[in-house]
Amino acid sequence: MVEELTPETIRERIERDDEFELLDIRDNDDYAAGHLPDAEHVTIEELEETVVDRDWADDVVVYCYIGQTSVQAARLIEEYGDAERVSSMAGGYDAWEPLEPSTAD
């Protein structure tokens, strides 16, 4: 079963500079309109074609627009990739946008 992380947890991990690969699997237009810091863009179609050949980080977090496709993508990476931990961001980018900017220094 794919672990789902809250957007708040992902924000905390980004702010702590945790080591993980952040993968945005939305379409090109959505990614261009906005994405999480340091997110790598790979469409679900590209992921399906390259999942076996990619050199995965040990820890991968996947997100899409509302969180459904990212769960499917995370399962794909779990099954065919070599990452040790794969998670999906609950609610996707739609849940990320309303978060207030961090005030941490």
C-alpha positions in Angstrom: 0.0 0.0 0.0 1.3 3.4 -1.0 1.9 5.8 1.9 0.2 9.2 1.5 1.9 12.2 2.9 0.2 15.5 3.7 1.2 18.6 1.8 2.3 20.0 5.2 4.6 17.1 5.7 6.1 17.6 2.2 6.6 21.3 2.9 8.4 20.5 6.2 10.7 18.0 4.4 11.5 20.6 1.7 12.3 23.2 4.4 14.5 20.7 6.3 16.3 20.0 3.0 15.6 16.2 3.4 17.0 14.0 0.7 14.2 12.8 -1.5 13.2 12.8 -5.2 10.0 14.9 -5.8 8.2 13.9 -9.0 5.4 15.9 -10.6 3.5 13.7 -13.0 0.9 16.3 -14.2 0.7 17.3 -17.8 3.1 19.9 -19.3 0.7 22.9 -19.1 -0.1 22.2 -15.4 3.6 21.9 -14.5 4.4 25.1 -16.4 1.6 27.0 -14.5 3.2 26.1 -11.2 4.9 23.3 -9.3 6.6 22.4 -6.0 10.2 23.6 -5.4 12.8 21.3 -7.1 10.1 19.0 -8.5 11.1 17.0 -11.5 8.5 16.8 -14.3 7.7 13.5 -15.8 4.3 12.8 -17.3 2.6 9.5 -16.4 3.1 8.3 -19.9 6.9 9.0 -19.7 7.0 7.3 -16.4 5.4 4.2 -17.7 8.0 4.0 -20.5 11.0 4.7 -18.2 10.2 3.3 -14.8 12.5 0.3 -15.1 15.4 2.1 -16.6 15.5 5.1 -14.2 18.1 5.4 -11.4 15.7 6.1 -8.6 16.6 7.9 -5.3 16.0 5.9 -2.2 13.1 8.0 -1.2 10.6 9.2 -3.9 7.5 11.4 -3.4 5.0 11.6 -6.3 2.3 14.2 -6.8 -0.3 15.0 -9.5 -3.2 17.4 -9.5 -5.6 15.9 -7.0 -3.7 12.8 -5.7 -5.3 9.9 -7.6 -2.8 9.5 -10.5 0.1 9.9 -8.1 -1.0 6.8 -6.1 -1.0 4.8 -9.4 2.4 6.2 -10.3 3.8 5.4 -6.8 2.5 1.8 -7.2 4.3 1.6 -10.6 7.5 2.8 -9.1 7.2 0.4 -6.1 6.6 -2.5 -8.4 9.2 -1.8 -11.2 11.6 0.8 -9.8 14.3 0.4 -7.2 13.4 3.1 -4.7 13.3 2.0 -1.1 10.4 4.2 -0.1 7.7 5.6 -2.4 5.0 8.0 -1.3 2.2 10.1 -2.8 1.2 13.6 -1.7 -2.4 13.4 -0.5 -4.7 15.8 -2.3 -2.0 16.6 -5.0 -1.1 20.1 -6.1 -4.6 21.2 -5.6 -4.1 20.7 -1.8 -0.6 22.4 -1.9 -1.7 25.7 -3.4 -3.7 27.0 -0.5 -0.9 26.5 2.0 0.4 29.8 3.3 4.0 30.5 2.5 6.5 29.4 5.1 7.6 32.0 7.6 10.6 29.9 8.7 14.0 31.6 8.4 
